[in-house]
């Protein structure tokens, strides 16, 4: 991995700017985040350039460093903004208000649709995984983004097991990873898989069929009952 992107981390104190009205400050910060998100998604952390963000967004460079201090801090802010969007969408699901089976299917659909419309976030996470989450580790927002959702999933699984529609002892974190990964992986690799598998995975019909497949996979797992003596899941076999 090259380190070209790190040259733009500012070691200078940002020049003091005149006080701006609160609304103007928020509008400026939002504009910076929008353009920065596009740049980081297209080029990754290393390839992104603050100068390009300035050029494309017609943004005062001093303003970027005034609000964020460095390219690294700006990237963390972009990640946090994406995680807040995801958390807001998932927190509005209110899974505890509906039947367990309906709740899980709703979660699968919402996550699939989120990844379908979040190509930028996919780009951020692909880049961040190359860094082994170095930037996300600095964000308390990212660290707590899933707390409420995991609590909701835990409650749904307990209700489902109690009334006999779900298997017992399902780990809510494992389940979330499976649900999210099935959508994330599809959209992260949609174009390359279309070529190597010889199927247009971007068409509306195929995307719709893929969602139905994921729902069936997740619900089939939750409703699967292991028989006595079954050794399914053993990695040593």
Secondary structure as UniProt FT lines:
FT   HELIX           4..8
FT   HELIX           22..47
FT   HELIX           50..57
FT   HELIX           61..68
FT   HELIX           71..91
FT   HELIX           95..97
FT   HELIX           100..116
FT   HELIX           119..130
FT   TURN            131..135
FT   HELIX           136..138
FT   HELIX           140..143
FT   TURN            144..146
FT   HELIX           147..162
FT   TURN            163..164
FT   HELIX           172..188
FT   HELIX           190..197
FT   TURN            201..202
FT   HELIX           204..223
FT   TURN            228..229
FT   TURN            232..233
FT   TURN            235..236
//
